[in-house]
Amino acid sequence: MIRIGTRESQLAVWQANQVKDLLATQGVDAELVYIRSEGDIDLKTPLYEMGVQGIFTRSLDIALLNNKIDIAVHSMKDVPTQLPQGIAQAAVLKRASYKDLLIYKGEQFIFDEALAESACIIATSSIRRKAQWLNRYPHHSIENLRGNVNTRMRKVEESNWNGAIFAAAGLERIGLRPHNSAELDWMLPAPAQGAIVVACRADDNKLLQTCAAFNDADTAICTKIERDFLRALLGGCSTPISALAVVKDGNVIFRGNILSVDGKDKVEIDKTIPVSEASDAGTVFAKELLALGGQEIADGIHKQRNA
């Protein structure tokens, strides 16, 4: 019996059950093991103030290395770009929506007009979303929003906020996307947003081989580029870095950016390359972004963080 480690939230359990079902197609029985993460315990401090890489994955990593579980299932955007020694990426599932979503208050909302002209209050715990939002709507206020999907949805209803930003994939996977929502097509996602990753012990060759059967090659390529981009920029949950790679007609179409925390400064990059050149593309794109002015923004964030 394979033990699948998962956080306790509805979304995390949904993701773990997807892997359980995929293992069943390989003739492998599995059970879920519930583990709380640091990010689930402290629900008040903004993620970017906690500044902890792997805050949602560390407890599962420890359980994996201590042989309390055999597999860990994560939202890939929560996973540090450097996996702990002894842990390997076993599979990346086919990506769902990578988009961010605004859930707004009220039945009717004249979207661009209302946002452009009014002094809205928007909630998010993501510094990436905060920076991109303020870059577009500098006169708005941003409030912190923590908790699992269900908790955050309830807080939006109970608050005086005009809206809050969520990952579309998370809401859609558990059937919670409301009608009063709109996709933010202009907002670049977090690297690997919308993807689910399966990790196991690096020496478990049998399980690595089993999971390889449901690895989605295109999603694996794209998320590697995005995460290499993030890693080369020395980014984490406290740095406003976004990246999106898409495979189309044998090419990888990539967009990435870095913003100052207040959203005033932004440097972006837009590239198209053959899939055959994808292996180190994320690192190459990051170096180009830094040369275009991203280094100044990164230095400013580092200086502000250490002030």
C-alpha angles and dihedrals in degrees: 000000000000114000113219114200117214142161116252100246120113091245094048091049090049090053093047091050090054089058091044089055092047091051089051089059086059091051093254122134118216142177132201122247114196119220128175119226130211088249091058094051100050104051098163108057113083110249092236090055092050088056093191119147111222096011090153096040108039096086091051091047090054092048090050094050091045090053093242090124134020100209134028121203120203143171094252095225088065094056119097113244089240112059117214116265109271095030124098136189105250102179145346115215122224108284122252122201113328093195131115118232133209115216106199132195120251134026096272127042124171090216112203095021095051094045094047096049107033133068097244129186111220125185129216138135092211117100088200092058091042093053095046092046093050090046088060099032107026093169093062128097123231123213127193118254121187136166137069121310095270093048093049092049090053092048090054090055093048097045137081090237121127091221149325135228123239137169107261093217094058094053095041094050093060097034097250102121105125126214091243093072137100133195115244098223092175094056116090113222131236113272109278093008111164094024128111120211129200118209131187139165111298093232095052096100095167093055092043089055093047093051093046087072091071099037111124107222098204093048090047091052094047097045091048090055092047094047093045087052090052094045094049089053089050089237132161138157089302094057124076098232124144132184139173129182123183128184113223130162094344094311135101113228110201135187125177140162146177124210136188113255092253091050094238096116126047136171119187140180133204120192140166121198137162114268087240089069096049101100098092098012096115092057092045092050092049092053090050091050091051090051091051091060103287091114091066091052092047091049090049092052091048092049092048092049093052096042 
